[in-house]
Amino acid sequence: MKIKAISKSLAALFLAAGMITALPTYGRYCGLAVTVSAETTAEGFVIDDIDGKRIVTGYTGTGGAVKIPADTDGIGQFAFSANSSVTSLSVPSGVSKDFYIGDNAFYDCVNLKTVKINGSISSVGRSAFHGCVNLESVAFKGNVTTGIGSRSFANCHKLKTVDFTKSNAKLGGLSGASFENNFELTEVNLPEKTGAVYGYNFNNCPKLESLRIPESTQIIGAEVFGYMYGCKKKGCYSSIDGDGQTERSVKADGTKSLYVLELYTADSEKFQKNGGAFYDSTLFSGDKKITQKPITLTVSEGSDAERYAMENGIPYRYDTGESESVFSGLKTTATSSSVTLTWDAIEGAELYKVYMYNNETGKFTKYKDVKNPKCRVSGLEAKTKYRFKVVVYAKDAEGRLVKGETSKAVSASTSDKTSADKTSDTDKDK
């Protein structure tokens, strides 16, 4: 990208001259700051000293699993942008609470698959991970005090799970379109202390069938949970949020990957320019239709989320509190090579999906579907701790199988081959 190349060239000139540049805050450069000449670590991190803050502004390493140095204070704009060698990102727990990930920091890192933020940070900037088309999972194990910038994780077409709930974390909020156009997104966990969720945030996430909105969270804007799906003619899509449906067309303006949005109006019966444009060469090619699946929100009575669901005709259910109230009898029994899970039968359940935690991927992976409230997990290592979750599925009024409540994690340690079987109650850690 020419703009990016010019920006980096100018940045290099400024650094060489020790000139004044902009200070990164909430992933953006605003105000004035004195930049000292950069250093490059043995791992390939280019680090600038900006007003006494050590900021990662570039990367020349070999890629693969990248762990950000704990003695840094942030990742600057475009620091890793378009880097195809990075496959995973880890931010250690030792970084300062003011640590931030800047605007476009990992933009178009097409081979990045996992992101783990292991400590509390300040923010994730605008379009920080935009276009990471192979990104599959994102986990935050601490606070994100300021919040997530607009389009931070947009167009991550393979992103499946996002978890903000580790260690009772706080999330400042989700700016507009933070997770827009994530076709495979099925699970998002928001902490109790979550700020406002703004418009278009989960727009065009057709596999996100349920989402729990914390009681104090406000929902602001339009089409927060809308969907875009193919029209009959190529280069056109519709969007829907509750009872409102809008048809739009997408037309290339002649430059690579740049598309202009047009809005169909019933009065004029024709498409008119909608004052917007976006980059994405494949998203609205018209080659395949995205099947819409209605989302069901879990809300608290009297909350802003309840108000939003009612006003927009979005299906919702009331939060019953702790998931153990549904999976009240969930227990485990372990031998040296297996763990058996049992729980009380849930009324209306069609099947249960049992998940086992994978230490290598850092997420729960489905082990088995069962019809009855019991599952034996075999072939395990002796004297090893394992964790499990159970998800209940039922049929809706139209006979479709829909996801219900998820249990909290339960843990069990397999015994030594010479020891007696052991039983473990529900794990108190989520």
LINPE-V69340 format. One record per residue. RES is the residue in three letters. PSI is psi in whole degrees, -180 to 180 (none if undefined). D_CENTER is the distance of its C-alpha to the mean C-alpha in Angstrom with 1 decimal. Layout:
RES_PSI_D_CENTER + RES_PSI_D_CENTER
This chain:
MET_125_26.2 + LYS_-41_29.3 + ILE_-43_27.9 + LYS_-43_25.8 + ALA_-42_28.9 + ILE_-41_31.0 + SER_-43_28.7 + LYS_-37_28.7 + SER_-45_32.4 + LEU_-41_33.0 + ALA_-40_30.9 + ALA_-39_33.0 + LEU_-43_36.1 + PHE_-44_35.1 + LEU_-43_34.3 + ALA_-34_37.5 + ALA_-4_39.5 + GLY_38_37.8 + MET_178_37.2 + ILE_130_35.3 + THR_-177_31.7 + ALA_150_28.9 + LEU_130_27.0 + PRO_122_23.2 + THR_134_21.8 + TYR_40_18.3 + GLY_5_17.7 + ARG_156_20.7 + TYR_115_24.4 + CYS_147_26.7 + GLY_-173_30.1 + LEU_145_32.3 + ALA_150_32.1 + VAL_124_34.3 + THR_127_32.8 + VAL_155_34.7 + SER_148_35.0 + ALA_159_32.2 + GLU_153_32.3 + THR_121_30.8 + THR_170_30.1 + ALA_-27_31.1 + GLU_-6_27.5 + GLY_10_27.4 + PHE_126_25.5 + VAL_118_27.1 + ILE_127_27.3 + ASP_145_28.9 + ASP_107_30.5 + ILE_108_29.8 + ASP_42_31.7 + GLY_2_31.6 + LYS_134_27.8 + ARG_109_26.9 + ILE_128_24.2 + VAL_114_22.9 + THR_-4_23.9 + GLY_173_24.1 + TYR_128_24.1 + THR_12_26.9 + GLY_-176_26.1 + THR_-8_26.0 + GLY_-144_22.2 + GLY_-138_20.8 + ALA_113_19.1 + VAL_124_19.0 + LYS_118_19.3 + ILE_136_19.7 + PRO_137_23.1 + ALA_-19_23.1 + ASP_18_25.8 + THR_163_23.8 + ASP_1_22.6 + GLY_170_20.0 + ILE_120_18.8 + GLY_174_20.6 + GLN_136_20.1 + PHE_17_20.0 + ALA_-40_20.6 + PHE_8_19.1 + SER_134_18.7 + ALA_19_19.8 + ASN_117_20.3 + SER_0_20.4 + SER_-18_21.4 + VAL_125_18.3 + THR_-23_16.6 + SER_152_14.6 + LEU_134_14.0 + SER_127_15.0 + VAL_118_15.8 + PRO_161_18.6 + SER_-15_19.2 + GLY_-2_22.4 + VAL_159_21.1 + SER_159_22.3 + LYS_-14_20.5 + ASP_3_20.9 + PHE_140_18.9 + TYR_158_16.7 + ILE_118_14.8 + GLY_170_16.7 + ASP_133_16.5 + ASN_21_16.0 + ALA_-38_16.1 + PHE_27_14.4 + TYR_128_15.0 + ASP_31_16.0 + CYS_87_15.7 + VAL_-15_16.1 + ASN_6_16.4 + LEU_126_13.6 + LYS_-34_12.0 + THR_146_10.5 + VAL_126_9.4 + LYS_118_10.9 + ILE_105_11.9 + ASN_0_14.9 + GLY_175_16.4 + SER_136_16.3 + ILE_175_15.8 + SER_-51_16.6 + SER_164_14.0 + VAL_124_11.7 + GLY_178_13.8 + ARG_134_14.0 + SER_29_12.8 + ALA_-39_12.1 + PHE_22_10.2 + HIS_133_11.5 + GLY_13_13.0 + CYS_81_11.7 + VAL_-14_12.8 + ASN_7_12.8 + LEU_128_9.5 + GLU_-34_8.7 + SER_146_6.8 + VAL_128_5.3 + ALA_130_7.6 + PHE_122_9.4 + LYS_16_13.0 + GLY_-168_14.5 + ASN_152_14.6 + VAL_86_13.0 + THR_-40_16.2 + THR_-41_16.2 + GLY_-169_12.7 + ILE_128_10.2 + GLY_167_12.3 + SER_137_12.7 + ARG_26_11.1 + SER_-42_9.2 + PHE_28_6.7 + ALA_151_9.3 + ASN_31_11.2 + CYS_83_9.1 + HIS_-18_11.2 + LYS_5_10.6 + LEU_125_6.9 + LYS_-43_7.5 + THR_141_5.8 + VAL_123_3.4 + ASP_116_6.7 + PHE_5_8.3 + THR_3_11.6 + LYS_141_13.4 + SER_37_16.9 + ASN_47_16.9 + ALA_161_14.7 + LYS_137_15.0 + LEU_118_12.5 + GLY_-31_14.7 + GLY_171_12.9 + LEU_113_10.7 + SER_174_12.9 + GLY_136_13.7 + ALA_30_11.7 + SER_-35_8.5 + PHE_27_6.7 + GLU_144_10.2 + ASN_38_11.6 + ASN_95_9.1 + PHE_-28_11.9 + GLU_3_10.8 + LEU_121_7.8 + THR_-21_9.7 + GLU_126_8.2 + VAL_124_6.4 + ASN_116_8.6 + LEU_138_9.9 + PRO_165_12.9 + GLU_-37_16.4 + LYS_75_16.7 + THR_129_14.2 + GLY_-159_15.8 + ALA_147_16.0 + VAL_122_13.5 + TYR_173_15.0 + GLY_148_16.0 + TYR_15_14.3 + ASN_-47_10.8 + PHE_30_10.0 + ASN_133_13.1 + ASN_44_13.8 + CYS_76_11.2 + PRO_-17_14.4 + LYS_-1_13.2 + LEU_92_11.3 + GLU_-16_14.7 + SER_150_14.2 + LEU_131_12.4 + ARG_124_14.1 + ILE_119_14.8 + PRO_154_16.5 + GLU_-40_20.1 + SER_0_20.3 + THR_133_17.4 + GLN_148_18.7 + ILE_121_17.6 + ILE_127_19.1 + GLY_-175_19.7 + ALA_155_19.9 + GLU_40_18.0 + VAL_-37_14.9 + PHE_33_14.5 + GLY_175_16.8 + TYR_146_17.1 + MET_135_18.8 + TYR_159_21.1 + GLY_138_24.1 + CYS_-177_27.5 + LYS_-30_30.7 + LYS_152_31.3 + LYS_143_29.4 + GLY_24_27.4 + CYS_146_26.7 + TYR_161_24.0 + SER_158_23.8 + SER_149_21.3 + ILE_141_21.5 + ASP_105_20.5 + GLY_-130_22.7 + ASP_-13_26.3 + GLY_131_25.9 + GLN_135_25.8 + THR_139_26.1 + GLU_135_27.0 + ARG_155_26.3 + SER_158_27.6 + VAL_124_26.2 + LYS_134_28.9 + ALA_144_28.9 + ASP_9_31.0 + GLY_-17_32.5 + THR_156_30.3 + LYS_124_27.9 + SER_0_24.5 + LEU_126_25.1 + TYR_149_25.1 + VAL_134_26.6 + LEU_139_25.6 + GLU_142_28.5 + LEU_131_28.7 + TYR_127_31.1 + THR_135_33.4 + ALA_-33_35.7 + ASP_-48_38.5 + SER_-16_38.9 + GLU_39_37.8 + LYS_164_36.3 + PHE_137_33.2 + GLN_154_33.2 + LYS_137_31.1 + ASN_11_28.1 + GLY_27_28.0 + GLY_160_24.8 + ALA_157_23.8 + PHE_161_20.9 + TYR_125_20.5 + ASP_112_19.5 + SER_-14_22.2 + THR_-20_20.9 + LEU_-46_18.6 + PHE_46_21.6 + SER_-18_24.3 + GLY_5_25.4 + ASP_-23_25.8 + LYS_153_23.8 + LYS_138_23.1 + ILE_121_19.8 + THR_125_20.7 + GLN_133_19.7 + LYS_123_18.8 + PRO_138_19.2 + ILE_147_16.6 + THR_124_18.0 + LEU_140_17.0 + THR_117_18.1 + VAL_164_19.9 + SER_145_22.6 + GLU_129_26.1 + GLY_2_26.9 + SER_167_23.4 + ASP_-33_22.2 + ALA_-38_19.6 + GLU_-45_22.8 + ARG_-45_24.5 + TYR_-44_21.9 + ALA_-43_21.8 + MET_-44_25.6 + GLU_-29_26.1 + ASN_6_23.9 + GLY_31_25.0 + ILE_131_21.6 + PRO_140_22.2 + TYR_160_21.5 + ARG_160_22.7 + TYR_143_23.5 + ASP_127_21.8 + THR_7_24.2 + GLY_-136_23.0 + GLU_137_22.7 + SER_-18_21.8 + GLU_-19_25.0 + SER_-24_27.0 + VAL_-45_26.1 + PHE_55_26.2 + SER_-27_29.0 + GLY_19_30.9 + LEU_118_28.2 + LYS_165_30.0 + THR_147_30.3 + THR_126_33.5 + ALA_144_33.6 + THR_-166_36.2 + SER_-18_36.4 + SER_7_34.5 + SER_161_32.6 + VAL_130_30.7 + THR_125_31.5 + LEU_136_29.2 + THR_150_30.9 + TRP_165_30.0 + ASP_139_31.7 + ALA_140_31.6 + ILE_129_29.5 + GLU_131_31.4 + GLY_-2_30.4 + ALA_133_28.1 + GLU_-38_28.4 + LEU_168_26.7 + TYR_140_24.4 + LYS_125_21.8 + VAL_129_22.1 + TYR_143_19.4 + MET_137_20.3 + TYR_133_18.4 + ASN_114_18.5 + ASN_-29_19.3 + GLU_-42_18.9 + THR_-17_15.4 + GLY_26_14.3 + LYS_165_13.0 + PHE_134_15.1 + THR_138_16.7 + LYS_131_18.9 + TYR_-45_22.5 + LYS_150_24.6 + ASP_134_25.2 + VAL_150_28.2 + LYS_-34_30.3 + ASN_159_31.8 + PRO_57_30.4 + LYS_140_31.0 + CYS_130_29.6 + ARG_123_31.1 + VAL_115_29.0 + SER_175_31.6 + GLY_28_32.1 + LEU_162_30.6 + GLU_145_31.9 + ALA_152_34.4 + LYS_46_33.8 + THR_140_30.0 + LYS_135_27.4 + TYR_156_24.8 + ARG_147_22.1 + PHE_157_21.4 + LYS_155_19.7 + VAL_137_21.1 + VAL_132_19.8 + VAL_142_22.5 + TYR_139_22.8 + ALA_172_25.5 + LYS_140_26.9 + ASP_-172_26.7 + ALA_-23_29.8 + GLU_9_29.6 + GLY_10_29.5 + ARG_144_25.9 + LEU_123_24.0 + VAL_149_21.1 + LYS_136_18.8 + GLY_-140_20.1 + GLU_152_19.7 + THR_134_18.1 + SER_162_20.3 + LYS_164_19.8 + ALA_143_20.1 + VAL_146_23.7 + SER_153_25.2 + ALA_141_28.5 + SER_125_30.5 + THR_148_32.7 + SER_168_36.3 + ASP_152_38.7 + LYS_-21_40.8 + THR_-2_43.8 + SER_166_42.2 + ALA_161_42.0 + ASP_152_38.9 + LYS_151_36.6 + THR_138_34.7 + SER_136_31.6 + ASP_179_30.4 + THR_133_26.9 + ASP_131_24.8 + LYS_-21_24.4 + ASP_135_21.2 + LYS_none_18.1
